[in-house]
Amino acid sequence: MEIARKSSLFASRGLLVLGCLLFATAFISSTLNAFYTINSPLYAAGAIAAAVIIMLAASYGLNRIASRVWFTIGLIGVALAARLVWILWIDTPPASDFLFMYTAAQSAAVGDFSFNDTEYFSAWVYQMGFTMYEALVISLFNEPMLILKLINVFVSSATVWIVYKAGSSVFNERSGRIAGFAYALYMPNIMMCSVLSNQHFSTLFFMMGCMVAVAKRWQTSRSQWLVIGLCFGLGQLFRPIGGIFIAGLAVYLLICHLLPQLTRRRLFVSVTKLAGVIAVFYAIQLLVSSLFMQAGYTEYPLTNREPYWKFMVGLNAATDGKWSLEDGKYVLQYKLGEERDAAELAVVKERLQDKAAVAALFARKLVFFWGAKDDAAMWSLGEMNLPVLQANAERIERASYAAMSLFGVLALIALLKRRTVSGSTLFLVLLLGYAAIHLAIEIQARYRLDLMPAFIILQSYGVYWLLQRLRKFKGH
């Protein structure tokens, strides 16, 4: 028992150290990137310092609101207002993958599923989940584009509340308020509401599952496993990253629930419930895939029929793991299926041969993925011919992201000093796991949005901790 408890504490502290390194990488690389984005190291440093001060001042004010009800109403009101103003002001047209899915949804709404013959939907059948959601909205409303964006607003605002509640559960009410407020006003999250992205729903469902996992005691809730599996399963229908969340949940259970008080009964209950989560998760995929195939929407289950593509692109040192036109042209020479899989796997193996080059690539990808400016301004404003607004939005994002990264470092250092196993381990494991898998697969800065709720929840404790230190200093 004592060995298991010490193992839990050791693993938790190891994760905190790795988390510190990740947040430090994000802070240093985003600060250097801000020097370029803001066009002046001095102005960039001033902007980051201003962001730190604003977050501290706002957090101090937020926590003077005595009523949780009034705080929640205000939080959701601010989140809704900011996002609603944005989508009514910025009429972003669909582009790239989002255009493919919207165009396909328009066809599906009138019963035309010929788009399944295209390379895009033949390879990445999992995109059908989001496409059919859009098709449903298009078939029901006369102004589907506006309705889809309004739904984005409500879904994103609901995620704000989830971030607040999750932060309150793993830390305290004050940290939760800080997390909710930061996510409510995080510029990329607001801007993406005008983009027909599948990330809004996936983030909502995955974070809802995480909130349930940390909000109640795993051992005492009889239905918790069912709700978590349902949330993760629904999230997977919109964005296929559910495996990361299931793996993160398993590690969280091991470190925070099993090892600290290891008994046979506790082991049996936890393993059974985790198996239940996995069973519900896959049952949802099987059910929806079967319904879609029986209805004639698609010939294949909602899976990725080109599994090595993301790894092939992610290991391309010439593009630093970002999308490659040359790789795209190369694989089109081969028929989708075993022939293309073999060709892509051969390239993956070839690119893994030079271990030093792979290590250097991983380092560059880590710095880019966690330090580069977010793509939200480009996705939201790129087609709008508003260069000044886009530049200002990018500057705000750079300053706020760097400030949050700094608070993340402080948060994990403070947690290290506590020498206890925290419920925040789930979000730390998810963040580290997401960072690790993106060392090997394709990266885009917008993919960071999937785990920004976890990022913001963790950094919220850094804001809280620093406020407490400042109060003690003032008291002396």
C-alpha positions, 0 to 999 in steps of 0.5 A: 500500500505504501509503495503504491502511494509513493508511486502515485506521488512520484508519477504525479511529480514527474508529470508536473515537472514535464508540464513545467517544461511544456509551459516554459517552452510555450512561454519562451517560444510564444514570447519570441514569436510575439516580438515578431508579430507585434513588430517590436520586442519592447512593445511585445514585452509591454503587451505581455506585462499588460496582459499579466496585470489585466488578468490579475486585476480582473481575477481579483475583481471576479472573486469579489462577487459573492454569489455564484449564481450572479457570477455564472450569469455574468460569465455566460452573458459575457461569453455569449455577448462577445461571440454573438457580436463577432459572428454578426460583425464578421461574416466568414465564408467557409474555406478549405476543409470546412468548405468541403464539409459545408458543400457536402452538407448542402448536397446531403440535405437534398439527398445527394451523397455523390460526394462520398466518391471524392478523395476527401470523404473516401479517405476520412469517413469520420468527417461524415459526423459533422457533415450530417449535423450541418446537413440537418441544420441546412434542411431545417432552416432558411438561413443555415449559415447564420444558424450554424454560427449561432449554434457555435456561439451557444456551444462555445459559451456552454464550454466556458461554463464547463471550464469554470466548473472543471477548474472549480472542481480540481482547484477551488472556486476562485481558480474556476472563475479565473479559468472560466473568465479567461476562456470566455475572452480568449480571442481565438475561441471567440473568432472561431465562432464565425468559422464552421469548424467541427472543433466547437462540438468536439471540445464541448463533449470531450471537456464535458466528459472530463468535468464529470470525471473530476467533479464526482468521486469515481468510486461512489457514482454509479452512472458516471462511467456511462456519462463519460463514455457518452460524452467522449463518444459524441465528441469522437463523432465530430473530431477523432481524438477520443483515444487521447481522452480515454488514455488520459482518463486511464492514467488519471485513474491509476495515479489519482484513484488506484495507487493512493489507496490500492485495494482489490475492490477499488481496482475491480470497480475502477477497471470495470467502470473504465471498461464501461466508458470504453464500451459506451464510447465504441458502442456509439461509434458502431451505432452511428456508423451502422445507421449511416451505412444502412441509410446509404449516407456512406459505404464505410464506418466513420473511421480514418481509411488512410491511417498513415497519412498524418504520420507521413506528413508529421514526420516530413522534416522539410515542412516541419510536420505541417501539411505538404503538397508534395506528399499529397501529390505523391500518395495520390499515385496509389489506390486508397487502401492497402496499396496506399497504406504500404506506400505511406508506411514505407515513407514513414519508416524512411523518415524515421531512420535518421534519429538525430534528424527526427529528434531535431524535427520533434524539437522544432514541432514542439516549439511551433505547436505551442509557441506559434500564433494561433490560426484563428485570425486567419480562419476567421478574417483571412477572406474578409480583407480586414488586415488591421483587425486581423493584425490587432487580433493576432497581437492580443492573442500573442500577449494573452497566450504568453501571459497564460503560459507564464501563469502555467509555469507558476501553477505547476511549480506551486503544485509541486510544492504542495506534494499532493496528488491533485485532480488537475492531473487529468488535464495535465496528462491530456495536455502532455499526451496531446503534445506527445502525439503531435510530435509524430503527426501533422500539426496546425496551430489551430489544433491547439484549440482542442486542449486549450480548455485544459491549458487554461484550467491549469494556468488558472491556479497560477493566477490564483497562487500569485494573487495569494502571494501578493495579498500576503506581501501586502499584508506584511 
